[in-house]
Amino acid sequence: MNKEQYQEQRNELIKEVENLIAEGKFEDSQVKMEEVKALDNKFENVQREMANLNALKEQELVSLENKSIKKNELENMKQIETTGVKETVENKVLLENAFAKSVMGQELTSQEMDNVTYAEDNGLMIPTTSMNEIIGLVSEEYPFFGDAHKMNVRGYLTIKRHKAIKSGDAKGYKEKEEVEVEENDFVEVVVKGVEVAKLIEVSFKLESMTVPEFMDYLKKELVERIGAVVGKWVFTGDTTTDKEFEGVVKVLETAGQTVKYPASGDVSYETLTGAMAKLASQFQTGSGIYANNATIWNKLANVQDKNGRPIFIPDATSGGVGRIFGLTVKSDGGAPDGVIVVGKPSAGYVINTNKGLSVDTDKNLKKRTTEFLGHAIMDGKVKDERAFVAIIPEV
C-alpha cells in the first residue's frame, strides 16, 4: 500500500465517520473510527518495514561517516504523518531544534530551515511529537478532557444530539401486527471554534538556554496554562460568550441529568446509586467518575454502604485513584469543588481541533523580554447528555 492508496482509503473512511455522526449513529461512528486507526497502524507498519528494507539495500553502499540508520533506531522508529513532514524518532530532535531556534530567534542550519512549518496565520506550528506530548500531559491532569472524543475537522462541525424517542420505541407486538416506525427527536449541535491563547513572557536571559531546556519550559507553560483553561471549560464552560467550550455540568442541569446532595453535608450511598440509575445502560461500560482531588477524598472516599463498609476502593492501577461500583474514579483538576460527574466522555462529549497549537513571538527591547503567544482554535460540545450524570451540591 503506497501513500496515495492509504490517503484515498483514509479519506473515504473519514467521510463515512462524518456521515454517521451527522445521522446521530454514534456507536457506528465509533466502530468506523476504529477502522481508521487500524488503517493508520497498517500504513505505519508498512512504512517502517520499507525503511528497514531500504536500509538493508543501502547498507553496503553507505560509509560509516554517513548518517546511516542503525538497526536499533529502525526497530524503535515511529512515523507520524504531518503537513509535508515525516516525524520519526530519528528526526524528532531536528524538528524541535528547527521550531525552537525559530521561536528563540537563533540562526538555523539549512536543514533546519527546510523543516520549519508555518500555520495559516504565519505562526510557527509546534512539531506533532511535541504536540502529542503536550496533549498527553494535559490529558493526565485533566482526564475528562483526555477521555473525550477528539476530532480534527477544519471549519464548523455539525452533529446530531439525540433528545428523545418521540414514538415507535421497542415494545411487544402480536403476530402480523404492523410495527411502528421509530421517530426520534434530534437537535443539531454546531462545534465551531474558540480561540485558546496563552501569552508567555520571558527575559532575554531565559532565551539563552539550550533548546531542550527551552522546549521543556515551553511545554510546561502550555500544559499548565492552556490545559487548566480547557480542563475547566469541559465542566463549566459558558457558550453564551462564544469564548468557552460547552460545559457538561450546565447541559446536565438543563436536561435533568443531575442528582443533588446538601451543600453542607456529605454524599450518601443513596445519592451515588441514584446517579447510577440515571446513567443510560448503553453508557455504563467504559464510564468513569470525575471529580477534583479534594472532592474525592473529602466526599467520595468516606461514603459507606448500609452495612457501614466503605464503597471506595483505592486502586492506582486502573488509570485513576480508585473504584466505586466498578467504575474508575479519576482526579480531575478542572472539576468544580463538590461536583462529581459520572459518565463516558468518549461517547458523550466531542472536542474538535480546528487549528493545532502554533507559537508567535514579539520582542520588547525596553523591558528586555520576549513574548511567546501559544494559540489554537478548538471547541467542545456535549453530543449525548444521556452518557452523563452530575452529582452537585444543592444551593
Number of C-alpha atoms within 10 A of each C-alpha: 10 9 10 9 10 14 15 10 13 17 12 11 18 17 11 16 22 19 14 19 21 18 15 20 16 21 12 13 21 17 11 18 16 11 16 19 12 12 17 17 12 14 19 17 14 14 18 18 14 12 15 17 12 11 18 13 11 11 14 9 9 12 10 9 6 7 8 12 14 12 12 8 12 17 11 12 19 16 19 14 12 12 12 8 16 15 21 19 15 16 14 16 14 17 27 22 24 25 25 24 21 18 20 18 12 13 11 16 11 9 11 17 16 12 19 22 21 15 15 10 8 11 18 22 23 22 26 21 18 16 16 12 14 22 17 15 19 23 19 19 20 26 24 29 28 19 18 21 18 15 13 13 16 13 13 13 19 14 25 20 23 19 15 13 13 11 12 12 13 11 7 7 10 7 6 6 8 8 13 12 10 11 12 14 12 16 14 13 15 16 25 21 24 19 14 17 18 16 16 15 16 14 14 16 10 15 18 12 13 12 18 13 12 18 17 11 14 17 17 15 17 23 20 15 18 19 23 16 18 22 25 22 24 30 24 20 24 16 16 9 8 14 15 23 29 24 20 26 28 17 21 22 15 10 13 12 19 23 21 17 18 12 12 9 10 16 25 17 16 14 16 20 12 16 21 18 11 18 22 14 11 12 17 16 11 14 22 23 24 26 28 19 16 14 20 24 14 13 18 23 18 16 22 16 12 9 6 8 10 15 17 21 15 15 13 13 9 13 14 20 17 21 21 18 12 14 18 24 28 25 25 25 21 24 24 17 15 20 19 30 22 25 29 26 28 20 24 21 26 22 25 23 21 22 19 16 24 24 23 17 18 12 16 12 9 6 9 11 17 22 17 20 19 24 22 21 18 24 27 29 25 27 28 21 26 23 25 31 29 27 24 21 18 11 8
